[in-house]
Amino acid sequence: MRSRIPGLAGVRSGRYRENMSRVLDWNGKDIPESLRRLPAGRYVVESVDDAPELTPDEEEGLRQALGSLAEGRGRSAEEVRRAIDALLQR
């Protein structure tokens, strides 16, 4: 069963999946090299041509978050997993 919590679509049955998102350009015919490098498995392919624009607040939030990470004020993946587990009471 997949999570219904926004941002946790890759979470399945209480197990985390590494983010496998890739953005690629495809000519509609040839298989792109970036796709060939992915490990074997099941994938969801979705067009992002109509991706919504970020609001100025969202852009600023991303800038601040990236700045924090660049300054070493980020959290490890394990810390984030523990925080999510605590929020979901697992």
PDB file of N, CA, C and O in Angstrom, chain B, residues numbered from 101:
ATOM      1  N   MET B 101       0.843  -1.186   0.000  1.00  0.00           N
ATOM      2  CA  MET B 101       0.000   0.000   0.000  1.00  0.00           C
ATOM      3  C   MET B 101       0.884   1.244   0.000  1.00  0.00           C
ATOM      4  O   MET B 101       1.870   1.310   0.735  1.00  0.00           O
ATOM      5  N   ARG B 102       0.538   2.212  -0.809  1.00  0.00           N
ATOM      6  CA  ARG B 102       1.316   3.445  -0.891  1.00  0.00           C
ATOM      7  C   ARG B 102       0.741   4.483   0.071  1.00  0.00           C
ATOM      8  O   ARG B 102      -0.454   4.493   0.368  1.00  0.00           O
ATOM      9  N   SER B 103       1.629   5.352   0.545  1.00  0.00           N
ATOM     10  CA  SER B 103       1.235   6.409   1.465  1.00  0.00           C
ATOM     11  C   SER B 103       0.311   7.412   0.780  1.00  0.00           C
ATOM     12  O   SER B 103       0.482   7.707  -0.403  1.00  0.00           O
ATOM     13  N   ARG B 104      -0.645   7.924   1.501  1.00  0.00           N
ATOM     14  CA  ARG B 104      -1.516   8.983   0.997  1.00  0.00           C
ATOM     15  C   ARG B 104      -1.039  10.347   1.452  1.00  0.00           C
ATOM     16  O   ARG B 104      -1.676  11.357   1.152  1.00  0.00           O
ATOM     17  N   ILE B 105       0.063  10.393   2.166  1.00  0.00           N
ATOM     18  CA  ILE B 105       0.607  11.641   2.672  1.00  0.00           C
ATOM     19  C   ILE B 105       1.393  12.325   1.569  1.00  0.00           C
ATOM     20  O   ILE B 105       2.297  11.717   0.996  1.00  0.00           O
ATOM     21  N   PRO B 106       1.065  13.602   1.247  1.00  0.00           N
ATOM     22  CA  PRO B 106       1.807  14.298   0.194  1.00  0.00           C
ATOM     23  C   PRO B 106       3.300  14.286   0.480  1.00  0.00           C
ATOM     24  O   PRO B 106       3.727  14.503   1.614  1.00  0.00           O
ATOM     25  N   GLY B 107       4.090  14.029  -0.556  1.00  0.00           N
ATOM     26  CA  GLY B 107       5.533  13.997  -0.407  1.00  0.00           C
ATOM     27  C   GLY B 107       6.080  12.644   0.003  1.00  0.00           C
ATOM     28  O   GLY B 107       7.294  12.441  -0.002  1.00  0.00           O
ATOM     29  N   LEU B 108       5.204  11.713   0.357  1.00  0.00           N
ATOM     30  CA  LEU B 108       5.650  10.381   0.751  1.00  0.00           C
ATOM     31  C   LEU B 108       5.105   9.312  -0.191  1.00  0.00           C
ATOM     32  O   LEU B 108       4.892   8.171   0.218  1.00  0.00           O
ATOM     33  N   ALA B 109       4.882   9.677  -1.443  1.00  0.00           N
ATOM     34  CA  ALA B 109       4.312   8.739  -2.405  1.00  0.00           C
ATOM     35  C   ALA B 109       5.200   7.520  -2.601  1.00  0.00           C
ATOM     36  O   ALA B 109       4.703   6.458  -2.976  1.00  0.00           O
ATOM     37  N   GLY B 110       6.493   7.644  -2.357  1.00  0.00           N
ATOM     38  CA  GLY B 110       7.403   6.516  -2.524  1.00  0.00           C
ATOM     39  C   GLY B 110       7.439   5.587  -1.334  1.00  0.00           C
ATOM     40  O   GLY B 110       8.120   4.563  -1.377  1.00  0.00           O
ATOM     41  N   VAL B 111       6.725   5.914  -0.270  1.00  0.00           N
ATOM     42  CA  VAL B 111       6.728   5.077   0.928  1.00  0.00           C
ATOM     43  C   VAL B 111       5.737   3.946   0.728  1.00  0.00           C
ATOM     44  O   VAL B 111       4.576   4.178   0.391  1.00  0.00           O
ATOM     45  N   ARG B 112       6.195   2.729   0.937  1.00  0.00           N
ATOM     46  CA  ARG B 112       5.352   1.568   0.722  1.00  0.00           C
ATOM     47  C   ARG B 112       5.440   0.657   1.941  1.00  0.00           C
ATOM     48  O   ARG B 112       6.541   0.283   2.347  1.00  0.00           O
ATOM     49  N   SER B 113       4.339   0.303   2.514  1.00  0.00           N
ATOM     50  CA  SER B 113       4.288  -0.632   3.635  1.00  0.00           C
ATOM     51  C   SER B 113       5.276  -0.305   4.741  1.00  0.00           C
ATOM     52  O   SER B 113       5.902  -1.201   5.307  1.00  0.00           O
ATOM     53  N   GLY B 114       5.419   0.984   5.051  1.00  0.00           N
ATOM     54  CA  GLY B 114       6.290   1.384   6.140  1.00  0.00           C
ATOM     55  C   GLY B 114       7.767   1.368   5.798  1.00  0.00           C
ATOM     56  O   GLY B 114       8.597   1.615   6.673  1.00  0.00           O
ATOM     57  N   ARG B 115       8.117   1.089   4.572  1.00  0.00           N
ATOM     58  CA  ARG B 115       9.524   1.076   4.158  1.00  0.00           C
ATOM     59  C   ARG B 115       9.775   2.261   3.254  1.00  0.00           C
ATOM     60  O   ARG B 115       8.932   2.625   2.434  1.00  0.00           O
ATOM     61  N   TYR B 116      10.940   2.858   3.409  1.00  0.00           N
ATOM     62  CA  TYR B 116      11.309   4.013   2.601  1.00  0.00           C
ATOM     63  C   TYR B 116      11.987   3.562   1.322  1.00  0.00           C
ATOM     64  O   TYR B 116      12.679   2.544   1.287  1.00  0.00           O
ATOM     65  N   ARG B 117      11.779   4.322   0.300  1.00  0.00           N
ATOM     66  CA  ARG B 117      12.448   4.092  -0.967  1.00  0.00           C
ATOM     67  C   ARG B 117      13.317   5.283  -1.273  1.00  0.00           C
ATOM     68  O   ARG B 117      12.924   6.426  -1.037  1.00  0.00           O
ATOM     69  N   GLU B 118      14.493   5.024  -1.795  1.00  0.00           N
ATOM     70  CA  GLU B 118      15.347   6.123  -2.200  1.00  0.00           C
ATOM     71  C   GLU B 118      14.665   6.849  -3.356  1.00  0.00           C
ATOM     72  O   GLU B 118      14.074   6.212  -4.228  1.00  0.00           O
ATOM     73  N   ASN B 119      14.744   8.167  -3.366  1.00  0.00           N
ATOM     74  CA  ASN B 119      14.126   8.945  -4.431  1.00  0.00           C
ATOM     75  C   ASN B 119      14.791   8.597  -5.755  1.00  0.00           C
ATOM     76  O   ASN B 119      15.993   8.799  -5.926  1.00  0.00           O
ATOM     77  N   MET B 120      14.013   8.079  -6.677  1.00  0.00           N
ATOM     78  CA  MET B 120      14.544   7.672  -7.973  1.00  0.00           C
ATOM     79  C   MET B 120      14.090   8.626  -9.066  1.00  0.00           C
ATOM     80  O   MET B 120      14.142   8.267 -10.243  1.00  0.00           O
ATOM     81  N   SER B 121      13.651   9.818  -8.720  1.00  0.00           N
ATOM     82  CA  SER B 121      13.181  10.764  -9.728  1.00  0.00           C
ATOM     83  C   SER B 121      14.301  11.148 -10.673  1.00  0.00           C
ATOM     84  O   SER B 121      15.431  11.396 -10.252  1.00  0.00           O
ATOM     85  N   ARG B 122      13.978  11.193 -11.942  1.00  0.00           N
ATOM     86  CA  ARG B 122      14.916  11.614 -12.975  1.00  0.00           C
ATOM     87  C   ARG B 122      14.150  12.500 -13.949  1.00  0.00           C
ATOM     88  O   ARG B 122      12.986  12.237 -14.254  1.00  0.00           O
ATOM     89  N   VAL B 123      14.794  13.532 -14.426  1.00  0.00           N
ATOM     90  CA  VAL B 123      14.217  14.368 -15.471  1.00  0.00           C
ATOM     91  C   VAL B 123      15.014  14.071 -16.722  1.00  0.00           C
ATOM     92  O   VAL B 123      16.243  14.135 -16.705  1.00  0.00           O
ATOM     93  N   LEU B 124      14.337  13.749 -17.800  1.00  0.00           N
ATOM     94  CA  LEU B 124      15.027  13.450 -19.037  1.00  0.00           C
ATOM     95  C   LEU B 124      14.267  14.047 -20.212  1.00  0.00           C
ATOM     96  O   LEU B 124      13.054  14.246 -20.156  1.00  0.00           O
ATOM     97  N   ASP B 125      14.993  14.321 -21.253  1.00  0.00           N
ATOM     98  CA  ASP B 125      14.396  14.783 -22.503  1.00  0.00           C
ATOM     99  C   ASP B 125      14.362  13.590 -23.439  1.00  0.00           C
ATOM    100  O   ASP B 125      15.343  12.855 -23.552  1.00  0.00           O
ATOM    101  N   TRP B 126      13.226  13.394 -24.117  1.00  0.00           N
ATOM    102  CA  TRP B 126      13.067  12.232 -24.975  1.00  0.00           C
ATOM    103  C   TRP B 126      12.549  12.670 -26.324  1.00  0.00           C
ATOM    104  O   TRP B 126      11.619  13.473 -26.409  1.00  0.00           O
ATOM    105  N   ASN B 127      13.140  12.151 -27.370  1.00  0.00           N
ATOM    106  CA  ASN B 127      12.705  12.502 -28.717  1.00  0.00           C
ATOM    107  C   ASN B 127      11.518  11.667 -29.173  1.00  0.00           C
ATOM    108  O   ASN B 127      11.047  11.833 -30.298  1.00  0.00           O
ATOM    109  N   GLY B 128      11.030  10.779 -28.327  1.00  0.00           N
ATOM    110  CA  GLY B 128       9.878   9.952 -28.648  1.00  0.00           C
ATOM    111  C   GLY B 128      10.225   8.687 -29.400  1.00  0.00           C
ATOM    112  O   GLY B 128       9.337   7.906 -29.742  1.00  0.00           O
ATOM    113  N   LYS B 129      11.518   8.470 -29.665  1.00  0.00           N
ATOM    114  CA  LYS B 129      11.924   7.317 -30.458  1.00  0.00           C
ATOM    115  C   LYS B 129      13.042   6.529 -29.785  1.00  0.00           C
ATOM    116  O   LYS B 129      12.879   5.349 -29.473  1.00  0.00           O
ATOM    117  N   ASP B 130      14.171   7.182 -29.563  1.00  0.00           N
ATOM    118  CA  ASP B 130      15.348   6.515 -29.008  1.00  0.00           C
ATOM    119  C   ASP B 130      15.306   6.520 -27.487  1.00  0.00           C
ATOM    120  O   ASP B 130      14.816   7.472 -26.880  1.00  0.00           O
ATOM    121  N   ILE B 131      15.822   5.456 -26.870  1.00  0.00           N
ATOM    122  CA  ILE B 131      15.866   5.381 -25.411  1.00  0.00           C
ATOM    123  C   ILE B 131      17.023   6.243 -24.918  1.00  0.00           C
ATOM    124  O   ILE B 131      18.172   6.005 -25.291  1.00  0.00           O
ATOM    125  N   PRO B 132      16.734   7.246 -24.081  1.00  0.00           N
ATOM    126  CA  PRO B 132      17.806   8.137 -23.584  1.00  0.00           C
ATOM    127  C   PRO B 132      18.807   7.390 -22.706  1.00  0.00           C
ATOM    128  O   PRO B 132      18.449   6.444 -22.004  1.00  0.00           O
ATOM    129  N   GLU B 133      20.050   7.822 -22.754  1.00  0.00           N
ATOM    130  CA  GLU B 133      21.104   7.213 -21.947  1.00  0.00           C
ATOM    131  C   GLU B 133      20.771   7.287 -20.456  1.00  0.00           C
ATOM    132  O   GLU B 133      21.067   6.354 -19.709  1.00  0.00           O
ATOM    133  N   SER B 134      20.156   8.394 -20.019  1.00  0.00           N
ATOM    134  CA  SER B 134      19.824   8.525 -18.590  1.00  0.00           C
ATOM    135  C   SER B 134      18.837   7.446 -18.142  1.00  0.00           C
ATOM    136  O   SER B 134      18.819   7.079 -16.967  1.00  0.00           O
ATOM    137  N   LEU B 135      18.025   6.939 -19.051  1.00  0.00           N
ATOM    138  CA  LEU B 135      17.096   5.866 -18.728  1.00  0.00           C
ATOM    139  C   LEU B 135      17.815   4.518 -18.717  1.00  0.00           C
ATOM    140  O   LEU B 135      17.491   3.646 -17.911  1.00  0.00           O
ATOM    141  N   ARG B 136      18.765   4.353 -19.590  1.00  0.00           N
ATOM    142  CA  ARG B 136      19.528   3.101 -19.648  1.00  0.00           C
ATOM    143  C   ARG B 136      20.339   2.872 -18.373  1.00  0.00           C
ATOM    144  O   ARG B 136      20.600   1.726 -18.006  1.00  0.00           O
ATOM    145  N   ARG B 137      20.738   3.946 -17.698  1.00  0.00           N
ATOM    146  CA  ARG B 137      21.568   3.831 -16.493  1.00  0.00           C
ATOM    147  C   ARG B 137      20.764   3.435 -15.252  1.00  0.00           C
ATOM    148  O   ARG B 137      21.353   3.085 -14.230  1.00  0.00           O
ATOM    149  N   LEU B 138      19.445   3.483 -15.320  1.00  0.00           N
ATOM    150  CA  LEU B 138      18.629   3.134 -14.159  1.00  0.00           C
ATOM    151  C   LEU B 138      18.671   1.629 -13.919  1.00  0.00           C
ATOM    152  O   LEU B 138      18.783   0.851 -14.866  1.00  0.00           O
ATOM    153  N   PRO B 139      18.581   1.215 -12.654  1.00  0.00           N
ATOM    154  CA  PRO B 139      18.554  -0.227 -12.380  1.00  0.00           C
ATOM    155  C   PRO B 139      17.235  -0.825 -12.871  1.00  0.00           C
ATOM    156  O   PRO B 139      16.238  -0.119 -13.024  1.00  0.00           O
ATOM    157  N   ALA B 140      17.246  -2.122 -13.110  1.00  0.00           N
ATOM    158  CA  ALA B 140      16.028  -2.810 -13.534  1.00  0.00           C
ATOM    159  C   ALA B 140      14.951  -2.630 -12.471  1.00  0.00           C
ATOM    160  O   ALA B 140      15.263  -2.576 -11.282  1.00  0.00           O
ATOM    161  N   GLY B 141      13.713  -2.538 -12.874  1.00  0.00           N
ATOM    162  CA  GLY B 141      12.605  -2.387 -11.936  1.00  0.00           C
ATOM    163  C   GLY B 141      11.402  -1.777 -12.605  1.00  0.00           C
ATOM    164  O   GLY B 141      11.387  -1.587 -13.821  1.00  0.00           O
ATOM    165  N   ARG B 142      10.388  -1.468 -11.813  1.00  0.00           N
ATOM    166  CA  ARG B 142       9.170  -0.830 -12.305  1.00  0.00           C
ATOM    167  C   ARG B 142       9.288   0.665 -12.131  1.00  0.00           C
ATOM    168  O   ARG B 142       9.758   1.143 -11.099  1.00  0.00           O
ATOM    169  N   TYR B 143       8.864   1.403 -13.137  1.00  0.00           N
ATOM    170  CA  TYR B 143       8.946   2.856 -13.102  1.00  0.00           C
ATOM    171  C   TYR B 143       7.641   3.470 -13.572  1.00  0.00           C
ATOM    172  O   TYR B 143       6.897   2.865 -14.343  1.00  0.00           O
ATOM    173  N   VAL B 144       7.372   4.676 -13.099  1.00  0.00           N
ATOM    174  CA  VAL B 144       6.246   5.474 -13.555  1.00  0.00           C
ATOM    175  C   VAL B 144       6.833   6.603 -14.386  1.00  0.00           C
ATOM    176  O   VAL B 144       7.729   7.313 -13.931  1.00  0.00           O
ATOM    177  N   VAL B 145       6.336   6.768 -15.592  1.00  0.00           N
ATOM    178  CA  VAL B 145       6.816   7.837 -16.469  1.00  0.00           C
ATOM    179  C   VAL B 145       5.682   8.834 -16.626  1.00  0.00           C
ATOM    180  O   VAL B 145       4.554   8.462 -16.950  1.00  0.00           O
ATOM    181  N   GLU B 146       5.987  10.094 -16.395  1.00  0.00           N
ATOM    182  CA  GLU B 146       4.966  11.133 -16.445  1.00  0.00           C
ATOM    183  C   GLU B 146       5.535  12.366 -17.132  1.00  0.00           C
ATOM    184  O   GLU B 146       6.648  12.796 -16.830  1.00  0.00           O
ATOM    185  N   SER B 147       4.773  12.927 -18.050  1.00  0.00           N
ATOM    186  CA  SER B 147       5.203  14.139 -18.728  1.00  0.00           C
ATOM    187  C   SER B 147       5.139  15.312 -17.763  1.00  0.00           C
ATOM    188  O   SER B 147       4.195  15.428 -16.981  1.00  0.00           O
ATOM    189  N   VAL B 148       6.143  16.182 -17.816  1.00  0.00           N
ATOM    190  CA  VAL B 148       6.162  17.349 -16.939  1.00  0.00           C
ATOM    191  C   VAL B 148       6.165  18.646 -17.737  1.00  0.00           C
ATOM    192  O   VAL B 148       6.571  19.691 -17.230  1.00  0.00           O
ATOM    193  N   ASP B 149       5.714  18.577 -18.978  1.00  0.00           N
ATOM    194  CA  ASP B 149       5.682  19.772 -19.821  1.00  0.00           C
ATOM    195  C   ASP B 149       4.825  20.879 -19.227  1.00  0.00           C
ATOM    196  O   ASP B 149       5.101  22.059 -19.449  1.00  0.00           O
ATOM    197  N   ASP B 150       3.798  20.521 -18.479  1.00  0.00           N
ATOM    198  CA  ASP B 150       2.885  21.509 -17.916  1.00  0.00           C
ATOM    199  C   ASP B 150       3.089  21.688 -16.420  1.00  0.00           C
ATOM    200  O   ASP B 150       2.128  21.931 -15.690  1.00  0.00           O
ATOM    201  N   ALA B 151       4.321  21.573 -15.958  1.00  0.00           N
ATOM    202  CA  ALA B 151       4.606  21.732 -14.528  1.00  0.00           C
ATOM    203  C   ALA B 151       4.236  23.150 -14.092  1.00  0.00           C
ATOM    204  O   ALA B 151       4.575  24.118 -14.772  1.00  0.00           O
ATOM    205  N   PRO B 152       3.541  23.271 -12.959  1.00  0.00           N
ATOM    206  CA  PRO B 152       3.147  24.606 -12.493  1.00  0.00           C
ATOM    207  C   PRO B 152       4.349  25.440 -12.066  1.00  0.00           C
ATOM    208  O   PRO B 152       5.348  24.901 -11.591  1.00  0.00           O
ATOM    209  N   GLU B 153       4.250  26.728 -12.235  1.00  0.00           N
ATOM    210  CA  GLU B 153       5.288  27.657 -11.793  1.00  0.00           C
ATOM    211  C   GLU B 153       5.252  27.756 -10.267  1.00  0.00           C
ATOM    212  O   GLU B 153       4.188  27.665  -9.655  1.00  0.00           O
ATOM    213  N   LEU B 154       6.410  27.939  -9.671  1.00  0.00           N
ATOM    214  CA  LEU B 154       6.469  28.158  -8.225  1.00  0.00           C
ATOM    215  C   LEU B 154       6.059  29.597  -7.919  1.00  0.00           C
ATOM    216  O   LEU B 154       6.297  30.511  -8.710  1.00  0.00           O
ATOM    217  N   THR B 155       5.441  29.775  -6.759  1.00  0.00           N
ATOM    218  CA  THR B 155       5.112  31.127  -6.319  1.00  0.00           C
ATOM    219  C   THR B 155       6.398  31.786  -5.813  1.00  0.00           C
ATOM    220  O   THR B 155       7.367  31.087  -5.517  1.00  0.00           O
ATOM    221  N   PRO B 156       6.422  33.109  -5.708  1.00  0.00           N
ATOM    222  CA  PRO B 156       7.614  33.768  -5.138  1.00  0.00           C
ATOM    223  C   PRO B 156       7.956  33.241  -3.741  1.00  0.00           C
ATOM    224  O   PRO B 156       9.133  33.094  -3.414  1.00  0.00           O
ATOM    225  N   ASP B 157       6.941  32.954  -2.912  1.00  0.00           N
ATOM    226  CA  ASP B 157       7.194  32.407  -1.570  1.00  0.00           C
ATOM    227  C   ASP B 157       7.833  31.026  -1.643  1.00  0.00           C
ATOM    228  O   ASP B 157       8.737  30.722  -0.864  1.00  0.00           O
ATOM    229  N   GLU B 158       7.370  30.182  -2.574  1.00  0.00           N
ATOM    230  CA  GLU B 158       7.956  28.852  -2.728  1.00  0.00           C
ATOM    231  C   GLU B 158       9.403  28.951  -3.210  1.00  0.00           C
ATOM    232  O   GLU B 158      10.277  28.234  -2.722  1.00  0.00           O
ATOM    233  N   GLU B 159       9.646  29.838  -4.165  1.00  0.00           N
ATOM    234  CA  GLU B 159      11.014  30.051  -4.657  1.00  0.00           C
ATOM    235  C   GLU B 159      11.928  30.475  -3.509  1.00  0.00           C
ATOM    236  O   GLU B 159      13.026  29.939  -3.354  1.00  0.00           O
ATOM    237  N   GLU B 160      11.474  31.435  -2.709  1.00  0.00           N
ATOM    238  CA  GLU B 160      12.276  31.931  -1.591  1.00  0.00           C
ATOM    239  C   GLU B 160      12.509  30.828  -0.564  1.00  0.00           C
ATOM    240  O   GLU B 160      13.609  30.708  -0.024  1.00  0.00           O
ATOM    241  N   GLY B 161      11.490  30.028  -0.293  1.00  0.00           N
ATOM    242  CA  GLY B 161      11.640  28.917   0.645  1.00  0.00           C
ATOM    243  C   GLY B 161      12.696  27.925   0.182  1.00  0.00           C
ATOM    244  O   GLY B 161      13.488  27.426   0.981  1.00  0.00           O
ATOM    245  N   LEU B 162      12.698  27.644  -1.119  1.00  0.00           N
ATOM    246  CA  LEU B 162      13.715  26.741  -1.660  1.00  0.00           C
ATOM    247  C   LEU B 162      15.107  27.356  -1.563  1.00  0.00           C
ATOM    248  O   LEU B 162      16.072  26.668  -1.229  1.00  0.00           O
ATOM    249  N   ARG B 163      15.210  28.646  -1.855  1.00  0.00           N
ATOM    250  CA  ARG B 163      16.519  29.314  -1.728  1.00  0.00           C
ATOM    251  C   ARG B 163      17.036  29.226  -0.297  1.00  0.00           C
ATOM    252  O   ARG B 163      18.207  28.923  -0.070  1.00  0.00           O
ATOM    253  N   GLN B 164      16.163  29.491   0.661  1.00  0.00           N
ATOM    254  CA  GLN B 164      16.566  29.429   2.070  1.00  0.00           C
ATOM    255  C   GLN B 164      16.965  28.011   2.464  1.00  0.00           C
ATOM    256  O   GLN B 164      17.960  27.815   3.161  1.00  0.00           O
ATOM    257  N   ALA B 165      16.192  27.026   2.019  1.00  0.00           N
ATOM    258  CA  ALA B 165      16.499  25.630   2.350  1.00  0.00           C
ATOM    259  C   ALA B 165      17.838  25.221   1.754  1.00  0.00           C
ATOM    260  O   ALA B 165      18.649  24.591   2.433  1.00  0.00           O
ATOM    261  N   LEU B 166      18.081  25.568   0.497  1.00  0.00           N
ATOM    262  CA  LEU B 166      19.356  25.232  -0.129  1.00  0.00           C
ATOM    263  C   LEU B 166      20.517  25.950   0.544  1.00  0.00           C
ATOM    264  O   LEU B 166      21.604  25.388   0.683  1.00  0.00           O
ATOM    265  N   GLY B 167      20.289  27.194   0.963  1.00  0.00           N
ATOM    266  CA  GLY B 167      21.313  27.924   1.699  1.00  0.00           C
ATOM    267  C   GLY B 167      21.642  27.253   3.015  1.00  0.00           C
ATOM    268  O   GLY B 167      22.810  27.156   3.390  1.00  0.00           O
ATOM    269  N   SER B 168      20.619  26.787   3.722  1.00  0.00           N
ATOM    270  CA  SER B 168      20.832  26.075   4.989  1.00  0.00           C
ATOM    271  C   SER B 168      21.642  24.807   4.773  1.00  0.00           C
ATOM    272  O   SER B 168      22.552  24.503   5.544  1.00  0.00           O
ATOM    273  N   LEU B 169      21.308  24.070   3.723  1.00  0.00           N
ATOM    274  CA  LEU B 169      22.053  22.843   3.426  1.00  0.00           C
ATOM    275  C   LEU B 169      23.503  23.157   3.090  1.00  0.00           C
ATOM    276  O   LEU B 169      24.414  22.461   3.538  1.00  0.00           O
ATOM    277  N   ALA B 170      23.716  24.199   2.306  1.00  0.00           N
ATOM    278  CA  ALA B 170      25.082  24.589   1.922  1.00  0.00           C
ATOM    279  C   ALA B 170      25.907  24.992   3.143  1.00  0.00           C
ATOM    280  O   ALA B 170      27.127  24.830   3.147  1.00  0.00           O
ATOM    281  N   GLU B 171      25.250  25.514   4.172  1.00  0.00           N
ATOM    282  CA  GLU B 171      25.931  25.926   5.405  1.00  0.00           C
ATOM    283  C   GLU B 171      26.059  24.775   6.404  1.00  0.00           C
ATOM    284  O   GLU B 171      26.552  24.963   7.516  1.00  0.00           O
ATOM    285  N   GLY B 172      25.613  23.588   6.002  1.00  0.00           N
ATOM    286  CA  GLY B 172      25.740  22.427   6.880  1.00  0.00           C
ATOM    287  C   GLY B 172      24.652  22.315   7.928  1.00  0.00           C
ATOM    288  O   GLY B 172      24.816  21.591   8.910  1.00  0.00           O
ATOM    289  N   ARG B 173      23.543  23.017   7.742  1.00  0.00           N
ATOM    290  CA  ARG B 173      22.467  22.977   8.732  1.00  0.00           C
ATOM    291  C   ARG B 173      21.340  22.033   8.327  1.00  0.00           C
ATOM    292  O   ARG B 173      20.209  22.189   8.786  1.00  0.00           O
ATOM    293  N   GLY B 174      21.634  21.061   7.478  1.00  0.00           N
ATOM    294  CA  GLY B 174      20.621  20.094   7.062  1.00  0.00           C
ATOM    295  C   GLY B 174      20.568  18.909   8.009  1.00  0.00           C
ATOM    296  O   GLY B 174      21.362  18.809   8.945  1.00  0.00           O
ATOM    297  N   ARG B 175      19.631  18.022   7.756  1.00  0.00           N
ATOM    298  CA  ARG B 175      19.502  16.792   8.544  1.00  0.00           C
ATOM    299  C   ARG B 175      19.887  15.605   7.676  1.00  0.00           C
ATOM    300  O   ARG B 175      19.746  15.651   6.454  1.00  0.00           O
ATOM    301  N   SER B 176      20.366  14.559   8.295  1.00  0.00           N
ATOM    302  CA  SER B 176      20.692  13.342   7.561  1.00  0.00           C
ATOM    303  C   SER B 176      19.399  12.633   7.179  1.00  0.00           C
ATOM    304  O   SER B 176      18.341  12.900   7.748  1.00  0.00           O
ATOM    305  N   ALA B 177      19.495  11.735   6.216  1.00  0.00           N
ATOM    306  CA  ALA B 177      18.324  10.966   5.801  1.00  0.00           C
ATOM    307  C   ALA B 177      17.759  10.183   6.985  1.00  0.00           C
ATOM    308  O   ALA B 177      16.542  10.075   7.135  1.00  0.00           O
ATOM    309  N   GLU B 178      18.630   9.643   7.815  1.00  0.00           N
ATOM    310  CA  GLU B 178      18.169   8.869   8.975  1.00  0.00           C
ATOM    311  C   GLU B 178      17.406   9.757   9.964  1.00  0.00           C
ATOM    312  O   GLU B 178      16.391   9.331  10.515  1.00  0.00           O
ATOM    313  N   GLU B 179      17.880  10.976  10.192  1.00  0.00           N
ATOM    314  CA  GLU B 179      17.167  11.900  11.083  1.00  0.00           C
ATOM    315  C   GLU B 179      15.785  12.232  10.525  1.00  0.00           C
ATOM    316  O   GLU B 179      14.809  12.304  11.272  1.00  0.00           O
ATOM    317  N   VAL B 180      15.708  12.431   9.228  1.00  0.00           N
ATOM    318  CA  VAL B 180      14.415  12.735   8.592  1.00  0.00           C
ATOM    319  C   VAL B 180      13.487  11.533   8.717  1.00  0.00           C
ATOM    320  O   VAL B 180      12.306  11.694   9.024  1.00  0.00           O
ATOM    321  N   ARG B 181      14.002  10.338   8.484  1.00  0.00           N
ATOM    322  CA  ARG B 181      13.170   9.127   8.615  1.00  0.00           C
ATOM    323  C   ARG B 181      12.619   8.978  10.036  1.00  0.00           C
ATOM    324  O   ARG B 181      11.447   8.655  10.229  1.00  0.00           O
ATOM    325  N   ARG B 182      13.486   9.221  11.028  1.00  0.00           N
ATOM    326  CA  ARG B 182      13.020   9.120  12.431  1.00  0.00           C
ATOM    327  C   ARG B 182      11.934  10.158  12.713  1.00  0.00           C
ATOM    328  O   ARG B 182      10.950   9.857  13.388  1.00  0.00           O
ATOM    329  N   ALA B 183      12.108  11.380  12.198  1.00  0.00           N
ATOM    330  CA  ALA B 183      11.107  12.437  12.414  1.00  0.00           C
ATOM    331  C   ALA B 183       9.781  12.059  11.756  1.00  0.00           C
ATOM    332  O   ALA B 183       8.718  12.262  12.343  1.00  0.00           O
ATOM    333  N   ILE B 184       9.836  11.520  10.556  1.00  0.00           N
ATOM    334  CA  ILE B 184       8.598  11.082   9.863  1.00  0.00           C
ATOM    335  C   ILE B 184       7.946   9.952  10.617  1.00  0.00           C
ATOM    336  O   ILE B 184       6.733   9.960  10.825  1.00  0.00           O
ATOM    337  N   ASP B 185       8.748   8.963  11.038  1.00  0.00           N
ATOM    338  CA  ASP B 185       8.201   7.854  11.814  1.00  0.00           C
ATOM    339  C   ASP B 185       7.511   8.348  13.080  1.00  0.00           C
ATOM    340  O   ASP B 185       6.449   7.845  13.448  1.00  0.00           O
ATOM    341  N   ALA B 186       8.107   9.327  13.742  1.00  0.00           N
ATOM    342  CA  ALA B 186       7.508   9.875  14.962  1.00  0.00           C
ATOM    343  C   ALA B 186       6.185  10.574  14.646  1.00  0.00           C
ATOM    344  O   ALA B 186       5.212  10.430  15.386  1.00  0.00           O
ATOM    345  N   LEU B 187       6.152  11.320  13.561  1.00  0.00           N
ATOM    346  CA  LEU B 187       4.914  11.989  13.171  1.00  0.00           C
ATOM    347  C   LEU B 187       3.812  10.993  12.807  1.00  0.00           C
ATOM    348  O   LEU B 187       2.635  11.219  13.087  1.00  0.00           O
ATOM    349  N   LEU B 188       4.215   9.892  12.182  1.00  0.00           N
ATOM    350  CA  LEU B 188       3.246   8.866  11.794  1.00  0.00           C
ATOM    351  C   LEU B 188       3.023   7.847  12.907  1.00  0.00           C
ATOM    352  O   LEU B 188       2.245   6.905  12.752  1.00  0.00           O
ATOM    353  N   GLN B 189       3.703   8.041  14.012  1.00  0.00           N
ATOM    354  CA  GLN B 189       3.598   7.182  15.201  1.00  0.00           C
ATOM    355  C   GLN B 189       3.875   5.724  14.854  1.00  0.00           C
ATOM    356  O   GLN B 189       3.082   4.834  15.161  1.00  0.00           O
ATOM    357  N   ARG B 190       5.025   5.495  14.203  1.00  0.00           N
ATOM    358  CA  ARG B 190       5.431   4.120  13.875  1.00  0.00           C
ATOM    359  C   ARG B 190       6.472   3.666  14.842  1.00  0.00           C
ATOM    360  O   ARG B 190       6.952   2.537  14.747  1.00  0.00           O
TER     361      ARG B 190
END
